[in-house]
Amino acid sequence: MNPHRSVLVLLLGAGLALALLSGCNTTAPTIRSHPDTAVNFTHYQSFILLKPLTAPARNPAITPSLVRDLREEAASAFSSKGMRKSPDNSADAFILIHGGLQDKLEVAELGLGYGRFSRGLGRQELDAYKEGSLYVDVFDARTRELIWRGSAVAEVSAMPETTQLKETVRTIISRYPN
């Protein structure tokens, strides 16, 4: 393997196990784009999608076909932006798809209670949920520096839906600045 890709492939292997869990939104995802403002994105004409070193094993919903579908969706989305998929190590950009799932707890203050038993103590309402995140990172292939990050964050359920994940990947990549 090309030495300057090895670090990125390791990142992908670690991140992909959690990456694709952000599928079933119970709320619409918040999509963000974070370009490096010092970069001229028109110089990036070709890309390679990095592959994981090992299969994701922590969640049985992360199947080889799901990973393949998302990689194909990302390749199609970048191709529609005018970039071409490179068959070898001569690509201008490396693309890494990763993410995660995190337990969250939201505390809502319902105000102060006045009365015989509350004595001014506030009431709180707790809401536990899972927050999923999906990232598409683009690295300069020569310098290995991050030049763009697109992200989607949303409240999610446990099992991903392929069509929803594919749409999220396409929406993230639509914000790529070229």
C-alpha positions in Angstrom: 0.0 0.0 0.0 1.2 3.5 -0.7 2.7 4.9 2.5 0.9 8.2 2.4 -2.5 6.5 2.2 -1.9 4.1 5.1 -2.8 6.7 7.8 -6.0 7.5 6.0 -6.9 3.9 5.5 -6.4 3.2 9.2 -8.7 6.1 10.0 -11.3 4.7 7.7 -11.1 1.2 9.3 -11.6 2.6 12.7 -14.3 5.1 11.8 -16.4 3.0 9.4 -17.5 0.6 12.1 -19.6 3.4 13.6 -19.9 5.6 10.6 -23.0 4.2 9.0 -25.2 4.1 12.0 -26.6 7.5 11.3 -29.2 6.3 9.0 -32.7 6.4 10.4 -33.3 10.0 11.2 -36.1 10.9 13.5 -35.2 14.5 12.8 -33.9 16.0 9.6 -30.1 16.1 9.6 -28.1 19.3 10.0 -25.8 19.4 7.0 -22.6 21.5 7.2 -19.7 22.2 4.8 -16.3 23.2 6.1 -13.9 24.1 3.3 -10.3 25.2 3.8 -10.5 28.8 2.5 -6.9 28.8 1.3 -7.5 25.9 -1.1 -8.4 26.3 -4.8 -10.8 23.3 -5.2 -10.7 23.5 -9.0 -7.2 21.8 -8.9 -8.8 18.6 -7.6 -10.0 16.6 -10.6 -9.7 13.0 -9.5 -10.3 11.0 -6.3 -9.9 7.7 -4.6 -12.4 6.4 -2.1 -10.5 4.8 0.8 -11.5 1.3 1.9 -11.5 0.0 5.4 -8.8 -2.4 6.5 -11.3 -4.7 8.2 -15.1 -5.2 8.1 -17.2 -3.3 10.6 -18.0 -5.9 13.3 -19.8 -3.9 16.0 -23.1 -3.6 14.4 -24.8 -6.3 12.3 -26.6 -3.7 10.3 -23.4 -2.6 8.7 -23.3 -5.1 5.9 -20.8 -5.3 2.9 -23.6 -4.3 0.6 -24.4 -1.2 2.7 -20.8 -0.1 2.7 -20.6 -0.7 -1.1 -23.8 1.2 -1.8 -22.6 4.2 0.2 -19.2 4.2 -1.5 -20.9 4.0 -4.9 -23.2 6.8 -4.0 -20.2 9.0 -2.9 -18.4 8.2 -6.2 -21.4 9.1 -8.2 -21.9 12.3 -6.3 -18.3 13.4 -6.7 -18.5 12.4 -10.4 -21.5 14.6 -10.8 -19.4 17.5 -9.4 -17.0 17.1 -12.3 -14.4 14.9 -10.6 -13.4 11.5 -11.9 -12.7 8.3 -9.9 -9.0 7.4 -10.3 -8.1 3.7 -10.8 -4.7 4.1 -9.2 -2.6 6.2 -6.8 -2.4 9.2 -9.1 -5.6 10.8 -7.6 -5.6 14.4 -6.5 -7.8 13.7 -3.5 -8.5 11.0 -1.0 -12.1 10.7 0.3 -12.9 9.2 3.6 -16.5 8.4 4.8 -16.8 7.9 8.5 -19.0 8.9 11.5 -20.4 7.7 14.7 -23.3 7.2 17.1 -23.4 8.8 20.5 -25.8 8.6 23.4 -27.2 12.1 24.3 -29.2 13.4 27.3 -31.2 16.6 27.0 -32.3 18.3 30.2 -35.2 20.7 29.9 -35.8 23.1 32.8 -39.5 23.3 33.4 -39.3 26.3 35.8 -39.6 26.7 39.5 -42.4 25.1 41.4 -44.1 27.0 44.2 -46.4 25.3 46.5 -46.7 23.3 49.6 -44.3 20.6 48.6 -42.0 22.1 46.0 -40.5 25.0 48.0 -39.0 26.7 45.0 -37.2 23.6 43.6 -37.1 23.4 39.8 -38.5 20.6 37.8 -36.6 19.0 35.0 -37.5 16.7 32.1 -34.9 14.3 30.7 -34.8 13.1 27.2 -32.3 10.4 26.2 -31.6 9.8 22.5 -28.9 8.8 20.1 -27.2 11.3 17.9 -25.7 10.0 14.6 -23.0 11.8 12.6 -21.8 11.1 9.1 -18.7 12.8 7.7 -17.2 13.0 4.2 -13.6 14.2 4.5 -11.5 15.2 1.4 -7.7 15.1 1.8 -5.1 16.5 -0.6 -3.5 13.3 -1.9 0.0 14.8 -2.0 0.1 16.6 1.4 -2.5 14.4 3.2 -4.0 17.5 4.7 -7.8 17.8 5.2 -9.1 20.3 2.7 -12.9 19.9 3.1 -15.3 18.3 5.6 -18.9 17.8 4.9 -21.1 16.6 7.8 -24.6 15.5 8.7 -25.8 15.2 12.4 -29.2 14.1 13.5 -31.2 12.2 16.1 -31.3 8.7 14.9 -32.8 5.3 15.6 -30.8 2.1 15.9 -31.0 0.6 12.4 -29.8 2.5 9.3 -31.9 2.6 6.1 -29.8 2.4 3.0 -31.9 4.9 1.0 -31.8 7.5 3.7 -28.0 7.1 4.2 -27.4 7.4 0.4 -29.5 10.6 0.3 -27.5 12.0 3.2 -24.2 11.2 1.5 -25.4 12.9 -1.7 -26.6 15.9 0.2 -23.3 16.3 2.0 -21.3 16.0 -1.2 -23.6 18.5 -2.9 -22.0 21.2 -0.7 -18.4 20.3 -1.9 -17.0 23.6 -3.2 -15.8 23.2 -6.8 
